[in-house]
Amino acid sequence: MFEGLKGYLEWNSGETGYAEIAMKLGMTENALQQAVYRLRGQFRRVLEEEVAETVDSQAHLHREIDCLIQALS
């Protein structure tokens, strides 16, 4: 499933192509959208945990993630 969904973690991946991928994975389009939502949430939590190890406060964590997002845009 991850192979089918990993493209939705890419920056500015958009929300297109759910129907085709859902069909390939034997899921409904709604179930696929929920899976993508959960995958993104899990990715966000892991990213925050990793970045938190490099900063000394919660405020710095959010600033560091904001800088990362700007760098990727």
PQR file of N, CA, C, O and H, with PARSE charges and radii, in Angstrom:
ATOM      1  N   MET A   1       0.829  -1.187   0.000 -0.4000 1.5000
ATOM      2  CA  MET A   1       0.000   0.000   0.000 -0.0000 2.0000
ATOM      3  C   MET A   1       0.876   1.254   0.000  0.5500 1.7000
ATOM      4  O   MET A   1       0.570   2.236  -0.676 -0.5500 1.4000
ATOM      5  N   PHE A   2       1.971   1.208   0.767 -0.4000 1.5000
ATOM      6  CA  PHE A   2       2.842   2.378   0.827 -0.0000 2.0000
ATOM      7  C   PHE A   2       3.344   2.767  -0.561  0.5500 1.7000
ATOM      8  O   PHE A   2       3.398   3.952  -0.888 -0.5500 1.4000
ATOM      9  H   PHE A   2       2.219   0.410   1.316  0.4000 1.0000
ATOM     10  N   GLU A   3       3.706   1.794  -1.370 -0.4000 1.5000
ATOM     11  CA  GLU A   3       4.184   2.098  -2.727 -0.0000 2.0000
ATOM     12  C   GLU A   3       3.136   2.888  -3.513  0.5500 1.7000
ATOM     13  O   GLU A   3       3.480   3.796  -4.270 -0.5500 1.4000
ATOM     14  H   GLU A   3       3.661   0.830  -1.104  0.4000 1.0000
ATOM     15  N   GLY A   4       1.877   2.549  -3.336 -0.4000 1.5000
ATOM     16  CA  GLY A   4       0.812   3.264  -4.030 -0.0000 2.0000
ATOM     17  C   GLY A   4       0.550   4.639  -3.463  0.5500 1.7000
ATOM     18  O   GLY A   4       0.078   5.525  -4.176 -0.5500 1.4000
ATOM     19  H   GLY A   4       1.598   1.812  -2.720  0.4000 1.0000
ATOM     20  N   LEU A   5       0.852   4.832  -2.179 -0.4000 1.5000
ATOM     21  CA  LEU A   5       0.519   6.091  -1.506 -0.0000 2.0000
ATOM     22  C   LEU A   5       1.685   7.057  -1.349  0.5500 1.7000
ATOM     23  O   LEU A   5       1.465   8.243  -1.102 -0.5500 1.4000
ATOM     24  H   LEU A   5       1.235   4.112  -1.601  0.4000 1.0000
ATOM     25  N   LYS A   6       2.912   6.583  -1.483 -0.4000 1.5000
ATOM     26  CA  LYS A   6       4.058   7.439  -1.158 -0.0000 2.0000
ATOM     27  C   LYS A   6       4.118   8.718  -1.987  0.5500 1.7000
ATOM     28  O   LYS A   6       4.663   9.721  -1.526 -0.5500 1.4000
ATOM     29  H   LYS A   6       3.090   5.620  -1.683  0.4000 1.0000
ATOM     30  N   GLY A   7       3.576   8.703  -3.189 -0.4000 1.5000
ATOM     31  CA  GLY A   7       3.564   9.913  -4.000 -0.0000 2.0000
ATOM     32  C   GLY A   7       2.760  11.041  -3.370  0.5500 1.7000
ATOM     33  O   GLY A   7       2.990  12.212  -3.671 -0.5500 1.4000
ATOM     34  H   GLY A   7       3.134   7.888  -3.564  0.4000 1.0000
ATOM     35  N   TYR A   8       1.807  10.690  -2.487 -0.4000 1.5000
ATOM     36  CA  TYR A   8       0.999  11.704  -1.825 -0.0000 2.0000
ATOM     37  C   TYR A   8       1.737  12.367  -0.674  0.5500 1.7000
ATOM     38  O   TYR A   8       1.216  13.314  -0.084 -0.5500 1.4000
ATOM     39  H   TYR A   8       1.621   9.738  -2.242  0.4000 1.0000
ATOM     40  N   LEU A   9       2.926  11.901  -0.338 -0.4000 1.5000
ATOM     41  CA  LEU A   9       3.755  12.554   0.668 -0.0000 2.0000
ATOM     42  C   LEU A   9       4.649  13.614   0.034  0.5500 1.7000
ATOM     43  O   LEU A   9       5.199  14.463   0.735 -0.5500 1.4000
ATOM     44  H   LEU A   9       3.348  11.132  -0.818  0.4000 1.0000
ATOM     45  N   GLU A  10       4.795  13.569  -1.274 -0.4000 1.5000
ATOM     46  CA  GLU A  10       5.652  14.530  -1.961 -0.0000 2.0000
ATOM     47  C   GLU A  10       5.043  15.915  -1.890  0.5500 1.7000
ATOM     48  O   GLU A  10       3.825  16.084  -1.935 -0.5500 1.4000
ATOM     49  H   GLU A  10       4.349  12.878  -1.844  0.4000 1.0000
ATOM     50  N   TRP A  11       5.927  16.911  -1.777 -0.4000 1.5000
ATOM     51  CA  TRP A  11       5.476  18.287  -1.680 -0.0000 2.0000
ATOM     52  C   TRP A  11       4.674  18.666  -2.916  0.5500 1.7000
ATOM     53  O   TRP A  11       5.082  18.371  -4.040 -0.5500 1.4000
ATOM     54  H   TRP A  11       6.917  16.773  -1.741  0.4000 1.0000
ATOM     55  N   ASN A  12       3.533  19.321  -2.712 -0.4000 1.5000
ATOM     56  CA  ASN A  12       2.652  19.773  -3.798 -0.0000 2.0000
ATOM     57  C   ASN A  12       2.221  18.625  -4.700  0.5500 1.7000
ATOM     58  O   ASN A  12       2.118  18.795  -5.915 -0.5500 1.4000
ATOM     59  H   ASN A  12       3.201  19.561  -1.799  0.4000 1.0000
ATOM     60  N   SER A  13       1.969  17.452  -4.110 -0.4000 1.5000
ATOM     61  CA  SER A  13       1.576  16.296  -4.923 -0.0000 2.0000
ATOM     62  C   SER A  13       0.157  16.414  -5.448  0.5500 1.7000
ATOM     63  O   SER A  13      -0.215  15.726  -6.398 -0.5500 1.4000
ATOM     64  H   SER A  13       2.053  17.314  -3.123  0.4000 1.0000
ATOM     65  N   GLY A  14      -0.642  17.288  -4.831 -0.4000 1.5000
ATOM     66  CA  GLY A  14      -2.018  17.434  -5.270 -0.0000 2.0000
ATOM     67  C   GLY A  14      -2.883  16.290  -4.779  0.5500 1.7000
ATOM     68  O   GLY A  14      -2.424  15.410  -4.052 -0.5500 1.4000
ATOM     69  H   GLY A  14      -0.339  17.848  -4.059  0.4000 1.0000
ATOM     70  N   GLU A  15      -4.115  16.317  -5.180 -0.4000 1.5000
ATOM     71  CA  GLU A  15      -5.074  15.316  -4.719 -0.0000 2.0000
ATOM     72  C   GLU A  15      -5.635  14.537  -5.903  0.5500 1.7000
ATOM     73  O   GLU A  15      -6.724  13.972  -5.798 -0.5500 1.4000
ATOM     74  H   GLU A  15      -4.488  17.032  -5.771  0.4000 1.0000
ATOM     75  N   THR A  16      -4.944  14.494  -6.990 -0.4000 1.5000
ATOM     76  CA  THR A  16      -5.465  13.822  -8.169 -0.0000 2.0000
ATOM     77  C   THR A  16      -5.056  12.359  -8.191  0.5500 1.7000
ATOM     78  O   THR A  16      -4.076  11.961  -7.561 -0.5500 1.4000
ATOM     79  H   THR A  16      -4.059  14.952  -7.075  0.4000 1.0000
ATOM     80  N   GLY A  17      -5.813  11.577  -8.917 -0.4000 1.5000
ATOM     81  CA  GLY A  17      -5.442  10.195  -9.131 -0.0000 2.0000
ATOM     82  C   GLY A  17      -5.930   9.217  -8.088  0.5500 1.7000
ATOM     83  O   GLY A  17      -5.524   8.055  -8.115 -0.5500 1.4000
ATOM     84  H   GLY A  17      -6.609  11.900  -9.429  0.4000 1.0000
ATOM     85  N   TYR A  18      -6.786   9.636  -7.167 -0.4000 1.5000
ATOM     86  CA  TYR A  18      -7.277   8.716  -6.150 -0.0000 2.0000
ATOM     87  C   TYR A  18      -8.013   7.538  -6.753  0.5500 1.7000
ATOM     88  O   TYR A  18      -7.796   6.399  -6.338 -0.5500 1.4000
ATOM     89  H   TYR A  18      -7.116  10.579  -7.146  0.4000 1.0000
ATOM     90  N   ALA A  19      -8.873   7.783  -7.718 -0.4000 1.5000
ATOM     91  CA  ALA A  19      -9.718   6.714  -8.272 -0.0000 2.0000
ATOM     92  C   ALA A  19      -8.871   5.588  -8.866  0.5500 1.7000
ATOM     93  O   ALA A  19      -9.127   4.412  -8.610 -0.5500 1.4000
ATOM     94  H   ALA A  19      -9.049   8.708  -8.055  0.4000 1.0000
ATOM     95  N   GLU A  20      -7.878   5.947  -9.648 -0.4000 1.5000
ATOM     96  CA  GLU A  20      -7.036   4.937 -10.297 -0.0000 2.0000
ATOM     97  C   GLU A  20      -6.239   4.121  -9.274  0.5500 1.7000
ATOM     98  O   GLU A  20      -6.176   2.895  -9.363 -0.5500 1.4000
ATOM     99  H   GLU A  20      -7.669   6.903  -9.857  0.4000 1.0000
ATOM    100  N   ILE A  21      -5.643   4.800  -8.321 -0.4000 1.5000
ATOM    101  CA  ILE A  21      -4.848   4.099  -7.313 -0.0000 2.0000
ATOM    102  C   ILE A  21      -5.751   3.256  -6.412  0.5500 1.7000
ATOM    103  O   ILE A  21      -5.389   2.140  -6.040 -0.5500 1.4000
ATOM    104  H   ILE A  21      -5.694   5.796  -8.250  0.4000 1.0000
ATOM    105  N   ALA A  22      -6.917   3.785  -6.061 -0.4000 1.5000
ATOM    106  CA  ALA A  22      -7.864   3.024  -5.235 -0.0000 2.0000
ATOM    107  C   ALA A  22      -8.242   1.721  -5.936  0.5500 1.7000
ATOM    108  O   ALA A  22      -8.323   0.668  -5.304 -0.5500 1.4000
ATOM    109  H   ALA A  22      -7.211   4.692  -6.363  0.4000 1.0000
ATOM    110  N   MET A  23      -8.469   1.801  -7.228 -0.4000 1.5000
ATOM    111  CA  MET A  23      -8.841   0.610  -7.980 -0.0000 2.0000
ATOM    112  C   MET A  23      -7.688  -0.404  -7.962  0.5500 1.7000
ATOM    113  O   MET A  23      -7.914  -1.598  -7.765 -0.5500 1.4000
ATOM    114  H   MET A  23      -8.404   2.656  -7.742  0.4000 1.0000
ATOM    115  N   LYS A  24      -6.470   0.067  -8.164 -0.4000 1.5000
ATOM    116  CA  LYS A  24      -5.308  -0.824  -8.164 -0.0000 2.0000
ATOM    117  C   LYS A  24      -5.122  -1.509  -6.814  0.5500 1.7000
ATOM    118  O   LYS A  24      -4.688  -2.659  -6.752 -0.5500 1.4000
ATOM    119  H   LYS A  24      -6.287   1.037  -8.324  0.4000 1.0000
ATOM    120  N   LEU A  25      -5.453  -0.800  -5.729 -0.4000 1.5000
ATOM    121  CA  LEU A  25      -5.270  -1.340  -4.389 -0.0000 2.0000
ATOM    122  C   LEU A  25      -6.508  -2.076  -3.871  0.5500 1.7000
ATOM    123  O   LEU A  25      -6.498  -2.617  -2.765 -0.5500 1.4000
ATOM    124  H   LEU A  25      -5.807   0.135  -5.780  0.4000 1.0000
ATOM    125  N   GLY A  26      -7.573  -2.093  -4.677 -0.4000 1.5000
ATOM    126  CA  GLY A  26      -8.792  -2.766  -4.269 -0.0000 2.0000
ATOM    127  C   GLY A  26      -9.531  -2.045  -3.150  0.5500 1.7000
ATOM    128  O   GLY A  26     -10.140  -2.678  -2.287 -0.5500 1.4000
ATOM    129  H   GLY A  26      -7.581  -1.654  -5.576  0.4000 1.0000
ATOM    130  N   MET A  27      -9.471  -0.724  -3.170 -0.4000 1.5000
ATOM    131  CA  MET A  27     -10.098   0.105  -2.143 -0.0000 2.0000
ATOM    132  C   MET A  27     -11.105   1.035  -2.791  0.5500 1.7000
ATOM    133  O   MET A  27     -11.091   1.245  -4.004 -0.5500 1.4000
ATOM    134  H   MET A  27      -8.976  -0.210  -3.871  0.4000 1.0000
ATOM    135  N   THR A  28     -11.986   1.592  -1.956 -0.4000 1.5000
ATOM    136  CA  THR A  28     -12.842   2.658  -2.461 -0.0000 2.0000
ATOM    137  C   THR A  28     -12.017   3.946  -2.479  0.5500 1.7000
ATOM    138  O   THR A  28     -10.986   4.043  -1.814 -0.5500 1.4000
ATOM    139  H   THR A  28     -11.998   1.422  -0.971  0.4000 1.0000
ATOM    140  N   GLU A  29     -12.473   4.912  -3.232 -0.4000 1.5000
ATOM    141  CA  GLU A  29     -11.760   6.190  -3.291 -0.0000 2.0000
ATOM    142  C   GLU A  29     -11.764   6.858  -1.915  0.5500 1.7000
ATOM    143  O   GLU A  29     -10.766   7.457  -1.513 -0.5500 1.4000
ATOM    144  H   GLU A  29     -13.311   4.833  -3.772  0.4000 1.0000
ATOM    145  N   ASN A  30     -12.885   6.757  -1.193 -0.4000 1.5000
ATOM    146  CA  ASN A  30     -12.970   7.343   0.146 -0.0000 2.0000
ATOM    147  C   ASN A  30     -11.984   6.669   1.100  0.5500 1.7000
ATOM    148  O   ASN A  30     -11.311   7.348   1.875 -0.5500 1.4000
ATOM    149  H   ASN A  30     -13.695   6.271  -1.520  0.4000 1.0000
ATOM    150  N   ALA A  31     -11.895   5.353   1.047 -0.4000 1.5000
ATOM    151  CA  ALA A  31     -10.955   4.627   1.910 -0.0000 2.0000
ATOM    152  C   ALA A  31      -9.515   5.035   1.596  0.5500 1.7000
ATOM    153  O   ALA A  31      -8.692   5.161   2.503 -0.5500 1.4000
ATOM    154  H   ALA A  31     -12.442   4.801   0.417  0.4000 1.0000
ATOM    155  N   LEU A  32      -9.218   5.239   0.330 -0.4000 1.5000
ATOM    156  CA  LEU A  32      -7.876   5.666  -0.058 -0.0000 2.0000
ATOM    157  C   LEU A  32      -7.583   7.062   0.475  0.5500 1.7000
ATOM    158  O   LEU A  32      -6.490   7.313   0.983 -0.5500 1.4000
ATOM    159  H   LEU A  32      -9.887   5.137  -0.406  0.4000 1.0000
ATOM    160  N   GLN A  33      -8.541   7.968   0.366 -0.4000 1.5000
ATOM    161  CA  GLN A  33      -8.354   9.324   0.883 -0.0000 2.0000
ATOM    162  C   GLN A  33      -8.088   9.295   2.387  0.5500 1.7000
ATOM    163  O   GLN A  33      -7.247  10.045   2.884 -0.5500 1.4000
ATOM    164  H   GLN A  33      -9.429   7.764  -0.046  0.4000 1.0000
ATOM    165  N   GLN A  34      -8.800   8.433   3.111 -0.4000 1.5000
ATOM    166  CA  GLN A  34      -8.575   8.305   4.549 -0.0000 2.0000
ATOM    167  C   GLN A  34      -7.188   7.730   4.835  0.5500 1.7000
ATOM    168  O   GLN A  34      -6.524   8.161   5.777 -0.5500 1.4000
ATOM    169  H   GLN A  34      -9.482   7.824   2.707  0.4000 1.0000
ATOM    170  N   ALA A  35      -6.751   6.775   4.042 -0.4000 1.5000
ATOM    171  CA  ALA A  35      -5.419   6.188   4.210 -0.0000 2.0000
ATOM    172  C   ALA A  35      -4.338   7.242   3.972  0.5500 1.7000
ATOM    173  O   ALA A  35      -3.348   7.287   4.703 -0.5500 1.4000
ATOM    174  H   ALA A  35      -7.290   6.424   3.277  0.4000 1.0000
ATOM    175  N   VAL A  36      -4.518   8.082   2.965 -0.4000 1.5000
ATOM    176  CA  VAL A  36      -3.562   9.150   2.678 -0.0000 2.0000
ATOM    177  C   VAL A  36      -3.533  10.140   3.838  0.5500 1.7000
ATOM    178  O   VAL A  36      -2.464  10.592   4.249 -0.5500 1.4000
ATOM    179  H   VAL A  36      -5.322   8.046   2.372  0.4000 1.0000
ATOM    180  N   TYR A  37      -4.699  10.472   4.360 -0.4000 1.5000
ATOM    181  CA  TYR A  37      -4.793  11.391   5.498 -0.0000 2.0000
ATOM    182  C   TYR A  37      -4.029  10.837   6.695  0.5500 1.7000
ATOM    183  O   TYR A  37      -3.273  11.567   7.337 -0.5500 1.4000
ATOM    184  H   TYR A  37      -5.568  10.105   4.027  0.4000 1.0000
ATOM    185  N   ARG A  38      -4.216   9.558   7.002 -0.4000 1.5000
ATOM    186  CA  ARG A  38      -3.521   8.922   8.128 -0.0000 2.0000
ATOM    187  C   ARG A  38      -2.017   8.849   7.869  0.5500 1.7000
ATOM    188  O   ARG A  38      -1.221   9.083   8.778 -0.5500 1.4000
ATOM    189  H   ARG A  38      -4.830   8.965   6.481  0.4000 1.0000
ATOM    190  N   LEU A  39      -1.624   8.528   6.639 -0.4000 1.5000
ATOM    191  CA  LEU A  39      -0.203   8.448   6.295 -0.0000 2.0000
ATOM    192  C   LEU A  39       0.473   9.802   6.477  0.5500 1.7000
ATOM    193  O   LEU A  39       1.575   9.884   7.020 -0.5500 1.4000
ATOM    194  H   LEU A  39      -2.270   8.339   5.900  0.4000 1.0000
ATOM    195  N   ARG A  40      -0.190  10.865   6.023 -0.4000 1.5000
ATOM    196  CA  ARG A  40       0.372  12.208   6.191 -0.0000 2.0000
ATOM    197  C   ARG A  40       0.496  12.570   7.669  0.5500 1.7000
ATOM    198  O   ARG A  40       1.481  13.185   8.075 -0.5500 1.4000
ATOM    199  H   ARG A  40      -1.085  10.798   5.582  0.4000 1.0000
ATOM    200  N   GLY A  41      -0.501  12.192   8.476 -0.4000 1.5000
ATOM    201  CA  GLY A  41      -0.440  12.462   9.914 -0.0000 2.0000
ATOM    202  C   GLY A  41       0.723  11.740  10.567  0.5500 1.7000
ATOM    203  O   GLY A  41       1.435  12.307  11.395 -0.5500 1.4000
ATOM    204  H   GLY A  41      -1.302  11.692   8.146  0.4000 1.0000
ATOM    205  N   GLN A  42       0.908  10.489  10.189 -0.4000 1.5000
ATOM    206  CA  GLN A  42       2.017   9.715  10.737 -0.0000 2.0000
ATOM    207  C   GLN A  42       3.352  10.314  10.304  0.5500 1.7000
ATOM    208  O   GLN A  42       4.286  10.404  11.101 -0.5500 1.4000
ATOM    209  H   GLN A  42       0.329  10.028   9.517  0.4000 1.0000
ATOM    210  N   PHE A  43       3.437  10.718   9.051 -0.4000 1.5000
ATOM    211  CA  PHE A  43       4.664  11.342   8.553 -0.0000 2.0000
ATOM    212  C   PHE A  43       4.955  12.623   9.330  0.5500 1.7000
ATOM    213  O   PHE A  43       6.099  12.877   9.709 -0.5500 1.4000
ATOM    214  H   PHE A  43       2.678  10.645   8.404  0.4000 1.0000
ATOM    215  N   ARG A  44       3.921  13.430   9.568 -0.4000 1.5000
ATOM    216  CA  ARG A  44       4.086  14.690  10.300 -0.0000 2.0000
ATOM    217  C   ARG A  44       4.603  14.419  11.719  0.5500 1.7000
ATOM    218  O   ARG A  44       5.497  15.120  12.193 -0.5500 1.4000
ATOM    219  H   ARG A  44       2.992  13.224   9.260  0.4000 1.0000
ATOM    220  N   ARG A  45       4.047  13.411  12.398 -0.4000 1.5000
ATOM    221  CA  ARG A  45       4.488  13.082  13.753 -0.0000 2.0000
ATOM    222  C   ARG A  45       5.959  12.633  13.766  0.5500 1.7000
ATOM    223  O   ARG A  45       6.732  13.053  14.627 -0.5500 1.4000
ATOM    224  H   ARG A  45       3.321  12.842  12.013  0.4000 1.0000
ATOM    225  N   VAL A  46       6.331  11.791  12.819 -0.4000 1.5000
ATOM    226  CA  VAL A  46       7.717  11.313  12.754 -0.0000 2.0000
ATOM    227  C   VAL A  46       8.662  12.471  12.443  0.5500 1.7000
ATOM    228  O   VAL A  46       9.732  12.577  13.041 -0.5500 1.4000
ATOM    229  H   VAL A  46       5.703  11.450  12.120  0.4000 1.0000
ATOM    230  N   LEU A  47       8.272  13.334  11.515 -0.4000 1.5000
ATOM    231  CA  LEU A  47       9.097  14.499  11.179 -0.0000 2.0000
ATOM    232  C   LEU A  47       9.292  15.381  12.406  0.5500 1.7000
ATOM    233  O   LEU A  47      10.409  15.813  12.691 -0.5500 1.4000
ATOM    234  H   LEU A  47       7.402  13.249  11.029  0.4000 1.0000
ATOM    235  N   GLU A  48       8.200  15.653  13.140 -0.4000 1.5000
ATOM    236  CA  GLU A  48       8.311  16.486  14.332 -0.0000 2.0000
ATOM    237  C   GLU A  48       9.215  15.841  15.380  0.5500 1.7000
ATOM    238  O   GLU A  48       9.999  16.536  16.027 -0.5500 1.4000
ATOM    239  H   GLU A  48       7.292  15.302  12.909  0.4000 1.0000
ATOM    240  N   GLU A  49       9.117  14.538  15.556 -0.4000 1.5000
ATOM    241  CA  GLU A  49       9.980  13.845  16.514 -0.0000 2.0000
ATOM    242  C   GLU A  49      11.450  13.976  16.132  0.5500 1.7000
ATOM    243  O   GLU A  49      12.302  14.223  16.986 -0.5500 1.4000
ATOM    244  H   GLU A  49       8.480  13.974  15.031  0.4000 1.0000
ATOM    245  N   GLU A  50      11.738  13.810  14.853 -0.4000 1.5000
ATOM    246  CA  GLU A  50      13.132  13.898  14.390 -0.0000 2.0000
ATOM    247  C   GLU A  50      13.675  15.312  14.536  0.5500 1.7000
ATOM    248  O   GLU A  50      14.798  15.501  15.005 -0.5500 1.4000
ATOM    249  H   GLU A  50      11.046  13.609  14.160  0.4000 1.0000
ATOM    250  N   VAL A  51      12.886  16.309  14.138 -0.4000 1.5000
ATOM    251  CA  VAL A  51      13.343  17.694  14.238 -0.0000 2.0000
ATOM    252  C   VAL A  51      13.465  18.102  15.697  0.5500 1.7000
ATOM    253  O   VAL A  51      14.358  18.874  16.047 -0.5500 1.4000
ATOM    254  H   VAL A  51      11.974  16.155  13.757  0.4000 1.0000
ATOM    255  N   ALA A  52      12.583  17.598  16.555 -0.4000 1.5000
ATOM    256  CA  ALA A  52      12.626  17.941  17.990 -0.0000 2.0000
ATOM    257  C   ALA A  52      13.948  17.537  18.624  0.5500 1.7000
ATOM    258  O   ALA A  52      14.384  18.157  19.594 -0.5500 1.4000
ATOM    259  H   ALA A  52      11.858  16.972  16.271  0.4000 1.0000
ATOM    260  N   GLU A  53      14.579  16.523  18.097 -0.4000 1.5000
ATOM    261  CA  GLU A  53      15.870  16.091  18.636 -0.0000 2.0000
ATOM    262  C   GLU A  53      16.993  17.066  18.312  0.5500 1.7000
ATOM    263  O   GLU A  53      18.083  16.961  18.873 -0.5500 1.4000
ATOM    264  H   GLU A  53      14.224  16.019  17.309  0.4000 1.0000
ATOM    265  N   THR A  54      16.740  18.013  17.417 -0.4000 1.5000
ATOM    266  CA  THR A  54      17.790  18.948  16.998 -0.0000 2.0000
ATOM    267  C   THR A  54      17.600  20.354  17.552  0.5500 1.7000
ATOM    268  O   THR A  54      18.442  21.222  17.321 -0.5500 1.4000
ATOM    269  H   THR A  54      15.854  18.099  16.961  0.4000 1.0000
ATOM    270  N   VAL A  55      16.513  20.595  18.278 -0.4000 1.5000
ATOM    271  CA  VAL A  55      16.237  21.928  18.823 -0.0000 2.0000
ATOM    272  C   VAL A  55      16.033  21.827  20.327  0.5500 1.7000
ATOM    273  O   VAL A  55      15.877  20.735  20.874 -0.5500 1.4000
ATOM    274  H   VAL A  55      15.830  19.890  18.466  0.4000 1.0000
ATOM    275  N   ASP A  56      16.035  22.996  20.995 -0.4000 1.5000
ATOM    276  CA  ASP A  56      15.955  22.975  22.458 -0.0000 2.0000
ATOM    277  C   ASP A  56      14.606  23.394  23.036  0.5500 1.7000
ATOM    278  O   ASP A  56      14.449  23.405  24.257 -0.5500 1.4000
ATOM    279  H   ASP A  56      16.161  23.883  20.550  0.4000 1.0000
ATOM    280  N   SER A  57      13.620  23.742  22.194 -0.4000 1.5000
ATOM    281  CA  SER A  57      12.304  24.112  22.721 -0.0000 2.0000
ATOM    282  C   SER A  57      11.227  23.887  21.668  0.5500 1.7000
ATOM    283  O   SER A  57      11.510  23.745  20.479 -0.5500 1.4000
ATOM    284  H   SER A  57      13.747  23.733  21.202  0.4000 1.0000
ATOM    285  N   GLN A  58       9.985  23.859  22.139 -0.4000 1.5000
ATOM    286  CA  GLN A  58       8.837  23.675  21.249 -0.0000 2.0000
ATOM    287  C   GLN A  58       8.739  24.826  20.250  0.5500 1.7000
ATOM    288  O   GLN A  58       8.419  24.612  19.080 -0.5500 1.4000
ATOM    289  H   GLN A  58       9.755  23.974  23.106  0.4000 1.0000
ATOM    290  N   ALA A  59       9.013  26.042  20.711 -0.4000 1.5000
ATOM    291  CA  ALA A  59       8.963  27.204  19.817 -0.0000 2.0000
ATOM    292  C   ALA A  59       9.985  27.067  18.703  0.5500 1.7000
ATOM    293  O   ALA A  59       9.699  27.384  17.549 -0.5500 1.4000
ATOM    294  H   ALA A  59       9.272  26.215  21.661  0.4000 1.0000
ATOM    295  N   HIS A  60      11.169  26.597  19.046 -0.4000 1.5000
ATOM    296  CA  HIS A  60      12.197  26.402  18.025 -0.0000 2.0000
ATOM    297  C   HIS A  60      11.804  25.281  17.063  0.5500 1.7000
ATOM    298  O   HIS A  60      12.129  25.330  15.877 -0.5500 1.4000
ATOM    299  H   HIS A  60      11.401  26.339  19.984  0.4000 1.0000
ATOM    300  N   LEU A  61      11.109  24.281  17.578 -0.4000 1.5000
ATOM    301  CA  LEU A  61      10.646  23.174  16.733 -0.0000 2.0000
ATOM    302  C   LEU A  61       9.773  23.698  15.611  0.5500 1.7000
ATOM    303  O   LEU A  61       9.976  23.364  14.444 -0.5500 1.4000
ATOM    304  H   LEU A  61      10.844  24.241  18.542  0.4000 1.0000
ATOM    305  N   HIS A  62       8.806  24.516  15.968 -0.4000 1.5000
ATOM    306  CA  HIS A  62       7.885  25.022  14.939 -0.0000 2.0000
ATOM    307  C   HIS A  62       8.589  25.973  13.967  0.5500 1.7000
ATOM    308  O   HIS A  62       8.290  25.980  12.773 -0.5500 1.4000
ATOM    309  H   HIS A  62       8.641  24.787  16.916  0.4000 1.0000
ATOM    310  N   ARG A  63       9.517  26.766  14.480 -0.4000 1.5000
ATOM    311  CA  ARG A  63      10.286  27.640  13.579 -0.0000 2.0000
ATOM    312  C   ARG A  63      11.147  26.818  12.625  0.5500 1.7000
ATOM    313  O   ARG A  63      11.254  27.139  11.442 -0.5500 1.4000
ATOM    314  H   ARG A  63       9.760  26.760  15.450  0.4000 1.0000
ATOM    315  N   GLU A  64      11.754  25.767  13.141 -0.4000 1.5000
ATOM    316  CA  GLU A  64      12.609  24.917  12.311 -0.0000 2.0000
ATOM    317  C   GLU A  64      11.792  24.219  11.219  0.5500 1.7000
ATOM    318  O   GLU A  64      12.233  24.128  10.073 -0.5500 1.4000
ATOM    319  H   GLU A  64      11.667  25.506  14.102  0.4000 1.0000
ATOM    320  N   ILE A  65      10.623  23.736  11.571 -0.4000 1.5000
ATOM    321  CA  ILE A  65       9.749  23.089  10.576 -0.0000 2.0000
ATOM    322  C   ILE A  65       9.271  24.105   9.559  0.5500 1.7000
ATOM    323  O   ILE A  65       9.203  23.797   8.369 -0.5500 1.4000
ATOM    324  H   ILE A  65      10.265  23.810  12.502  0.4000 1.0000
ATOM    325  N   ASP A  66       8.937  25.318  10.001 -0.4000 1.5000
ATOM    326  CA  ASP A  66       8.541  26.372   9.048 -0.0000 2.0000
ATOM    327  C   ASP A  66       9.670  26.658   8.052  0.5500 1.7000
ATOM    328  O   ASP A  66       9.423  26.815   6.856 -0.5500 1.4000
ATOM    329  H   ASP A  66       8.992  25.568  10.967  0.4000 1.0000
ATOM    330  N   CYS A  67      10.905  26.725   8.553 -0.4000 1.5000
ATOM    331  CA  CYS A  67      12.057  26.962   7.673 -0.0000 2.0000
ATOM    332  C   CYS A  67      12.239  25.803   6.692  0.5500 1.7000
ATOM    333  O   CYS A  67      12.559  26.016   5.523 -0.5500 1.4000
ATOM    334  H   CYS A  67      11.105  26.598   9.524  0.4000 1.0000
ATOM    335  N   LEU A  68      12.037  24.599   7.168 -0.4000 1.5000
ATOM    336  CA  LEU A  68      12.143  23.413   6.305 -0.0000 2.0000
ATOM    337  C   LEU A  68      11.097  23.463   5.193  0.5500 1.7000
ATOM    338  O   LEU A  68      11.399  23.187   4.032 -0.5500 1.4000
ATOM    339  H   LEU A  68      11.778  24.426   8.118  0.4000 1.0000
ATOM    340  N   ILE A  69       9.878  23.814   5.556 -0.4000 1.5000
ATOM    341  CA  ILE A  69       8.796  23.906   4.558 -0.0000 2.0000
ATOM    342  C   ILE A  69       9.125  24.980   3.523  0.5500 1.7000
ATOM    343  O   ILE A  69       8.925  24.771   2.326 -0.5500 1.4000
ATOM    344  H   ILE A  69       9.633  24.038   6.499  0.4000 1.0000
ATOM    345  N   GLN A  70       9.627  26.123   3.977 -0.4000 1.5000
ATOM    346  CA  GLN A  70      10.004  27.187   3.037 -0.0000 2.0000
ATOM    347  C   GLN A  70      11.129  26.734   2.114  0.5500 1.7000
ATOM    348  O   GLN A  70      11.129  27.056   0.926 -0.5500 1.4000
ATOM    349  H   GLN A  70       9.789  26.293   4.949  0.4000 1.0000
ATOM    350  N   ALA A  71      12.070  26.000   2.647 -0.4000 1.5000
ATOM    351  CA  ALA A  71      13.196  25.520   1.834 -0.0000 2.0000
ATOM    352  C   ALA A  71      12.727  24.519   0.784  0.5500 1.7000
ATOM    353  O   ALA A  71      13.295  24.458  -0.306 -0.5500 1.4000
ATOM    354  H   ALA A  71      12.070  25.738   3.612  0.4000 1.0000
ATOM    355  N   LEU A  72      11.707  23.743   1.093 -0.4000 1.5000
ATOM    356  CA  LEU A  72      11.206  22.727   0.164 -0.0000 2.0000
ATOM    357  C   LEU A  72      10.251  23.306  -0.880  0.5500 1.7000
ATOM    358  O   LEU A  72      10.000  22.684  -1.913 -0.5500 1.4000
ATOM    359  H   LEU A  72      11.245  23.792   1.978  0.4000 1.0000
ATOM    360  N   SER A  73       9.726  24.487  -0.609 -0.4000 1.5000
ATOM    361  CA  SER A  73       8.748  25.090  -1.534 -0.0000 2.0000
ATOM    362  C   SER A  73       9.394  25.725  -2.726  0.5500 1.7000
ATOM    363  O   SER A  73       8.701  26.270  -3.587 -0.5500 1.4000
ATOM    364  H   SER A  73       9.930  24.992   0.229  0.4000 1.0000
TER
END
